[in-house]
Amino acid sequence: TYECILCGPFSGEVTVVVACNPAPPTNVTATKSGNQVSVSWDAVTGAQKYQVYRSTSATGAYTYIGETTGTSYTDEPPIPSSGSVTYYYKVKTCVACGCGGLSAASNGVTFSAP
C-alpha cells in the first residue's frame, strides 16, 4: 500500500491508504519450440511490467527468471542430462507501487535428455 496526503481547503490532512495488489494475469500458457518455451498471458489493465517465474512442479516453489513489459516471455530452461523434466510458469503483474500475487500455473512443458 501507499499513503497519499490530500490537503483540502476546509480540513487539515486526510490520509488515504491505497491498496497495491494488482490482479495476476489470466490464461498463462507455455508453448515449447525446440529448446525454448514461449510463455504468454492476457494483459492486465494498468500493468507496467510482468515478472515471470518457473518451477518443476505446478504446486511447488517458483523461481524468478525475468521480466517484460509485454504479454509474452521466451525462456531457455535447463535441459536435463538424463530422464525428463516438466516446467511450469506463473506470472505477476507489477504497477508503480509494487507487484501482485502469482497467477495460476501454466500448462506443463516437458524436456527430455538428448
N, C-alpha and C positions, 0 to 999 in steps of 0.2 A: 504494500500500500504506500501511497504517498500523501503528504499533507499539503493542502493549499490554504493560504491565508487570504481571505477576502475582506476588504475594508469597505463598509457601506457608509453612506452619508449620515445615518442616524444610529449607527452602532459602533462599537469598538472593533473587536476582531471576532470573526467566526471561523472556526476550524472545520474544514470539510475533509473527511478521510475517503479517498477514492480507492476502491479495490483494484488491485493489479493482478488479475488472474485470467489472462486471455484464454479463450476456448482452444482446445487442441484441434489440429486438423482432422478431417474425416477421410475415409476411403484411402488409407495408406496402402499402396500396392508396390510390390517388389517384382521386377522382371529381370531375369538372368539373360545375359548376352555375352557369350564367351566367358572370360574371367571377370566380368564386371556385372554389377547389379544397378539397375536404374530404379530409384525409389521415387514415387510420385504421390501426390495427395491433392485434396481440394484446398483452394485458397481460403484464408480466414480474413475477414474484413478488418482492416487496421493493422495487420501484421507488418512489421518492419523487416523481420528475418525469421528463419526457421532453423532450429537445431535438430540434427539427425543423430540417432542412437542405434546401435547394433547389439544383438545378443545371439547366442546359440540355443536359446530356449525362449519360447513365446512368453512364458511367465517368469523367466529368470531375470537376473540383473542385466541392465543395459549400459553400454559404454558409449560416451560421446565420441562421434567420429568426424563431425564437421558441421558447417552451417552454410546457408544460402539465402538469398533474397527472393528466389523464385520458388516454384512449386514442384521442383524435382532436384534430385541429387544423384550423382554417379559415384558408386563405391567400388573399390577393388579389394574385396575381403581376402584374408589369408586362405590359400588353398591347402588342404590337409596333405601331409606326406603319406598318409595311409588311411584307408577307410573313407568315410564321407562325413560331412558336417552340414547342418542346415542353419541358415542365418535368417533372423527376423529383424524387423526395423520398427522403430517408433519415432515420432516427431513431436517437437514442442514448438508452439507459436511464441514469438517474442515481440513485445511492443516497447515503447520508450521507457516504461518503468520496470520492465523485467519480463521473465518468461513464465508461461503457464505450465500445466502438468503434461505428462506424456500422453500421446494418442494411444488408441488401441493398436495392438501389434499388426504388422503386415502379414500377408501370407509368407510361408517359408520358401526359401530358395536353397537348393541342395548342391553342394560342390563335392566331387569325388577326387581322390588322389589320381594323379596322372598314371 
